[in-house]
Amino acid sequence: MHPTLADDLDRLPALLQSARDLAARELAGLSERPVVHLDTAPGRTGLPAGGAGAEGALERFAERWAPGFSGSAGPRYLGFVTGGATPASVAGDWLTSAYDQNGSGSAGSWATALERETVAWLRELFGLGEAHSGAFVTGATASNTVGLAVAREWLGERLGVSVSRDGVAALGPVDVLSGSPHSSIGKALSVLGLGRDRLRQVPVLAGNREAVDVDALDAALTGLRGRPAIVVANAGTVNTVDFDDLRAIAALKERHEFWLHVDAAFGAFAALSPAHAHLVDGLDAADSVCVDLHKWLNVPYDAAVQFTRRRDLQVAVFHNASPYLGLPTGEPDFVHLTPENSRRLRALPAWFSLMAYGSDGHREIVERNAALARALGVGVAGVEGLRLLAPVRLNVVCLTLADEPTQERVDALARAVAASGETFLTPTVYAGVPGLRAAFSNWRTAEEDVERVLAALVTASGQLERSPVG
Ligand SMILES: *Cc1c(COP(=O)(O)O)cnc(C)c1O
């Protein structure tokens, strides 16, 4: 064994203690560190030949790189839809590495049985029935890709061909219909060979909405003259957190043949809150469902879950058995269900968080985040230089400048807000108007954070008025 490696083995408990000390220090100061760093990262150094040892690596990391890491796990990082990591999930994540299990199959370890228990808990959390089976993947994009891969196989079944054997060409052109799909749907369609341009955007409801017009969807399906299709329903759009009427869409199956995939990446968490659960009414009727976990469950990257009612088709797509051995039977190992073969036990951090806080604890996070978004919405509406672009439906505040919300001025607002180090919001264009989104999904965020975010927005928009851009 390399002497430095042997030395680290001897000193492993001390090394873990040092890493723990750094992590504890960083997490204790997370709320007060700048939310983002806009300065450039240091230049690269060469590959070390003689290693520094783990303690040396820790020192160099703390010195050179840690100072530029963002506070995205903290309470006022409101860009995209970004959760943090609950205390229990961090502990679970550390142990995932310490145990270093391969979650591809059950041979010789109980690890995959733990993943199955976690999936069953999540299914219950989101109000899905036992007909849905699930597996962990790396994120909502991967989850959407798996769901649409099963949809693709289902289209083959309807048309009497096997896509997993004969290839996607056997299908001919495929119709994918959606109201306000997330950008990752186009990516998934590209990966799956279905084609980004086969995604047809169906009109949305009038009146500042992102939810699909179900009558328009009905008409679009009628236009297919019986050709089976894929419908991607959106349960929580990223701009304004609008929800498709899932029940009404599912009811269209009485007259049309389609696979219903629901992208509920963060919107599925509405199911935890009695006041908001109606937004995902009908989720169980989906043929496949995507839910992100590194967002609103507040577990570390990278974790999401995918659910489907057709595990048989999922196995047809993803099975890794030799053809002459036939398809796996009974409860298939995860190796036969997702794109990976070897895989990290990413269920463990979620298991820890669900065991530690239960559905009540996670409901409290969702409800608090929604209340804080409402509070910021009220605050923004009361600021002269700002206005809301849409009502606050769940956990996102979509806002812009009251006067001349040009791209240039809104970009300048975003830069000024980020430069304050107080908060971070990401840009969007909504109903043709450039704006910013503040998304609440972090377990740490409190009322005082909303006050600081609002103050940063007021200051930044005030600076704009004194020196207008463009
Ligand atoms: C975040 C998000 C995705 C993509 O999630 P990743 O975890 O970044 O892959 C897909 N759909 C919706 C609605 C999202 O909010």
The ligand as an SDF file (V2000), in Angstrom:
LIG
                    3D

 15 15  0  0  0  0  0  0  0  0999 V2000
  -36.1510   21.0080  -11.4560 C   0  0  0  0  0  0  0  0  0  0  0  0
  -37.1450   20.4560  -12.3860 C   0  0  0  0  0  0  0  0  0  0  0  0
  -36.7960   19.4820  -13.3350 C   0  0  0  0  0  0  0  0  0  0  0  0
  -35.3630   19.0290  -13.5210 C   0  0  0  0  0  0  0  0  0  0  0  0
  -34.8150   18.6260  -12.3180 O   0  0  0  0  0  0  0  0  0  0  0  0
  -33.2950   18.1820  -12.1320 P   0  0  0  0  0  0  0  0  0  0  0  0
  -33.2910   17.6120  -10.7720 O   0  0  0  0  0  0  0  0  0  0  0  0
  -32.4980   19.4410  -12.2390 O   0  0  0  0  0  0  0  0  0  0  0  0
  -32.9470   17.2080  -13.1890 O   0  0  0  0  0  0  0  0  0  0  0  0
  -37.7940   18.9750  -14.1180 C   0  0  0  0  0  0  0  0  0  0  0  0
  -39.0670   19.3900  -14.0090 N   0  0  0  0  0  0  0  0  0  0  0  0
  -39.4360   20.3520  -13.1270 C   0  0  0  0  0  0  0  0  0  0  0  0
  -40.8600   20.7880  -13.0620 C   0  0  0  0  0  0  0  0  0  0  0  0
  -38.4820   20.9090  -12.2840 C   0  0  0  0  0  0  0  0  0  0  0  0
  -38.8320   21.8490  -11.4000 O   0  0  0  0  0  0  0  0  0  0  0  0
  1  2  1  0
  2  3  1  0
  2 14  2  0
  3  4  1  0
  3 10  2  0
  4  5  1  0
  5  6  1  0
  6  7  2  0
  6  8  1  0
  6  9  1  0
 10 11  1  0
 11 12  2  0
 12 13  1  0
 12 14  1  0
 14 15  1  0
M  END
$$$$
